[in-house]
Amino acid sequence: MRKRAAFAVLSAVTALAGFAVPAAHADETQSDVQISNVLFDGGKNIVVGLYAKTVTVSGTFTHPSGIQDADFLLWRGPDGTNPYEAYDDRIESDQYYSHADCVASSATTSTCSQTFSLEPDWRYGGTALTNAHAGTWKVSVQAVANDDTLTRTASYTTTRLQRQSQLTVNAGPEPVAKGKTLTVTGKLTRADWDNLAYFGYTNQPVRLQFRKAGTTTYTTVKTVYTSGTGSLTTTVPAAEDGYWRWNFAGTSTTPPVKATGDFVDVQ
């Protein structure tokens, strides 16, 4: 039985029995498919700018009869919800209605993968992203063994879909006399998927850091909050040659970012 047929036959059973279904033709000797190592984009958060991005999710599946097929799904909804029947929102793989790419490493174990196309400016298929999509998503996984055993896990893990961030810095005047005031400015922006542009990320704490010339480690000097336009500005006394940068720790919807250090010659 191929994947779509197997999933269709077992959907009613899944609704009644939960997300781990023993088998299409259950008997006491059959066991669930064992699922492990499910990772999106190599285990990183999914960061998307203003252009389409394709990410791969993969997992390891094991069953005595071997693996026929698998599926991955991103979804949002209350715990205990069946994401294949009820959900607040969900994102399907490009291969959801075809077959996953499964490579057998043994008679019982396969690594299966699928791609997800995420595109703020939707033109060519995939999922059209809006700002509301940013944040944490549950990852549902289901697999079919060669004996048609179906195993489904509604919330195997979670992943974050994030709006790409950018951060600039400028320190001056350059050069500056020792003991004089140095002004450090910058701007924190992030991708706006609704308007296809980068806009300031407001009221966010950003650390100002300094690295003395000839060293490799940055030290935090102070924390400054971004303005209503995402701008940053502060003053510090000029003490020695070195590099100044801003460092943003990130949020659930926006990844961390560090500005490239700006060197200041103190005379």
C-alpha positions in Angstrom: 0.0 0.0 0.0 1.6 3.3 -1.0 1.8 6.2 1.3 -1.3 8.3 0.4 -3.5 5.2 0.3 -2.2 4.1 3.7 -2.7 7.5 5.2 -6.2 7.7 3.9 -7.2 4.3 5.1 -5.8 5.0 8.6 -7.1 8.5 9.1 -10.3 7.4 10.8 -8.3 5.1 13.1 -5.9 7.9 13.9 -8.7 10.2 14.9 -10.0 7.6 17.4 -6.8 6.2 18.7 -4.5 9.2 18.8 -1.3 9.9 16.9 0.6 6.7 17.5 -1.3 4.1 15.4 0.0 0.5 15.8 -0.7 -0.7 12.2 -3.1 -0.8 9.3 -3.7 -4.5 10.0 -2.9 -4.6 13.7 -1.8 -7.7 15.5 0.2 -8.4 18.7 3.5 -8.8 16.8 3.6 -5.4 15.1 5.3 -2.4 16.6 5.4 1.3 15.9 7.9 2.9 13.6 10.7 4.3 15.7 11.3 8.0 14.9 14.5 9.9 15.8 16.8 12.8 14.8 14.2 15.0 13.2 15.9 18.2 12.2 15.0 21.3 10.1 17.8 22.9 8.2 20.4 20.9 10.2 18.9 21.8 13.5 18.9 25.6 13.1 15.9 28.0 13.3 14.4 28.7 9.9 15.4 32.3 9.0 13.8 33.9 6.0 14.5 37.3 4.5 12.6 38.9 1.6 13.2 36.1 -0.9 12.1 32.5 -1.2 14.0 30.0 0.9 13.9 26.2 0.7 14.8 24.2 3.8 15.1 20.5 4.2 13.8 18.5 7.1 15.0 15.0 7.7 14.5 12.2 10.2 15.6 8.6 10.9 12.9 5.9 10.9 13.2 2.3 12.0 10.8 -0.7 11.7 11.4 -4.5 11.5 9.7 -4.5 8.0 11.6 -1.5 6.7 10.4 2.0 5.8 8.0 2.8 3.0 7.5 6.5 3.4 7.3 9.5 5.7 5.8 13.0 6.1 6.6 16.1 8.0 4.2 19.0 8.9 4.5 22.4 10.6 1.4 23.4 12.5 -0.1 25.5 15.3 -2.9 24.6 17.6 -3.8 23.4 21.1 -2.0 20.4 22.6 -3.9 17.2 21.9 -5.2 18.5 18.6 -4.9 16.3 15.5 -3.1 18.5 13.0 -4.3 16.4 10.1 -7.9 17.2 11.0 -8.0 20.4 13.0 -5.4 23.2 13.5 -5.0 26.9 13.8 -2.5 27.1 11.0 -0.2 24.7 9.2 2.6 24.6 6.6 2.9 21.6 4.3 6.0 20.2 2.6 6.5 20.6 -1.1 6.4 16.8 -1.2 3.4 16.3 1.1 1.3 14.9 -1.7 4.0 12.8 -3.3 6.8 10.8 -1.6 9.6 11.7 0.7 13.2 11.0 -0.2 14.0 7.9 1.8 17.4 6.3 1.8 17.8 2.9 3.5 20.9 2.4 5.6 19.8 -1.1 6.5 16.9 -3.5 6.0 15.1 -1.8 8.9 16.2 1.8 9.0 15.9 4.7 6.5 16.7 8.4 6.6 13.8 10.3 5.0 13.7 14.0 4.0 11.4 16.5 2.5 11.7 20.2 1.4 9.6 23.2 2.5 9.5 26.3 0.2 8.9 29.5 2.1 8.4 32.7 0.2 7.3 36.1 1.4 6.7 37.3 -2.2 4.6 34.3 -3.3 4.9 33.5 -7.0 6.1 30.0 -7.6 4.4 27.8 -5.1 5.3 26.9 -1.6 4.0 28.8 1.4 3.3 32.5 1.2 4.7 34.0 4.4 3.2 36.8 6.4 4.5 38.4 9.6 2.0 36.3 11.5 3.9 33.2 10.5 7.0 34.2 12.6 7.4 32.3 15.8 7.3 28.7 17.2 5.8 25.9 15.2 5.1 22.3 16.2 6.5 19.6 14.0 4.3 16.6 13.3 5.9 13.4 11.9 4.3 10.4 10.4 5.7 7.3 8.7 4.6 4.1 7.0 6.5 0.9 7.3 6.7 -1.7 4.5 4.0 -3.8 6.3 1.7 -0.7 6.2 2.2 0.1 9.9 1.5 3.8 10.4 3.0 5.8 13.2 2.0 9.4 13.7 3.4 11.9 16.3 1.6 15.2 16.5 4.3 17.2 18.3 7.5 15.4 17.9 9.5 18.6 18.3 9.3 22.3 17.6 11.1 24.8 15.4 11.2 28.5 14.9 10.3 30.4 11.8 12.1 33.8 12.0 12.3 37.1 10.2 15.8 37.8 9.1 17.6 40.6 11.0 20.2 43.2 10.1 22.3 45.4 12.3 24.6 48.3 11.5 27.2 50.4 13.5 29.1 53.6 13.1 31.4 55.1 15.7 32.9 58.6 15.4 34.5 61.0 15.1 37.5 59.2 13.6 40.2 59.7 14.7 39.2 60.9 18.2 41.3 62.4 20.9 41.8 60.3 24.1 39.2 61.3 26.7 36.9 62.9 24.2 33.3 61.7 23.6 32.7 59.0 21.1 29.3 58.7 19.6 28.1 55.2 18.5 25.1 54.8 16.3 23.4 52.0 14.4 20.1 50.5 13.4 18.3 47.2 14.0 16.0 46.1 11.2 14.2 42.9 10.3 12.4 41.5 7.3 8.7 42.6 7.0 7.1 39.8 5.0 3.8 41.7 4.6 5.5 44.7 2.9 8.6 43.0 1.4 11.1 45.5 3.0 13.3 45.8 6.1 11.9 48.0 8.8 13.2 49.1 12.2 12.7 46.6 15.1 11.5 48.9 17.9 12.1 48.9 21.7 14.6 46.1 21.6 17.7 45.8 24.0 20.9 45.8 22.1 24.4 45.5 23.7 27.2 47.9 22.8 30.4 46.0 22.8 34.1 46.9 22.6 37.2 45.0 21.5 40.6 46.4 22.2 43.0 46.5 19.2 45.2 43.4 19.2 42.7 41.2 21.2 39.9 38.8 20.1 37.2 39.2 22.8 34.4 41.7 22.9 33.2 43.1 26.2 29.7 44.6 26.8 29.9 48.3 27.8 26.2 49.0 28.1 22.7 48.1 26.8 20.7 50.5 24.7 17.1 50.2 23.5 16.2 50.8 19.9 14.0 53.8 19.1 10.6 53.8 17.3 12.5 53.5 14.0 15.0 50.8 15.2 17.8 53.3 15.6 20.5 53.2 18.3 22.7 56.0 19.6 24.8 56.4 22.7 28.1 58.1 23.8 31.2 56.7 25.5 34.5 58.2 26.4 37.3 57.4 24.0 40.0 55.5 25.9 42.0 53.3 23.5 42.1 52.0 19.9 39.6 49.3 19.1 36.4 48.0 17.5 32.9 48.9 18.5 29.8 46.9 17.6 26.2 46.3 18.5 25.0 42.8 19.5 21.4 41.8 19.4 20.4 38.6 21.3 17.3 37.9 19.2 13.7 37.0 20.0 11.4 34.1 19.2 10.5 35.8 15.9 13.8 37.3 15.0 17.3 35.8 15.0 20.3 37.2 16.8 22.7 39.4 14.9 26.0 41.2 15.4 27.2 44.2 13.5 30.7 44.1 12.0 33.1 45.9 14.3 33.9 49.6 13.5 37.5 50.5 14.3 38.2 53.8 16.0 41.7 55.3 16.2 42.2 57.0 19.6 45.0 59.6 19.6 
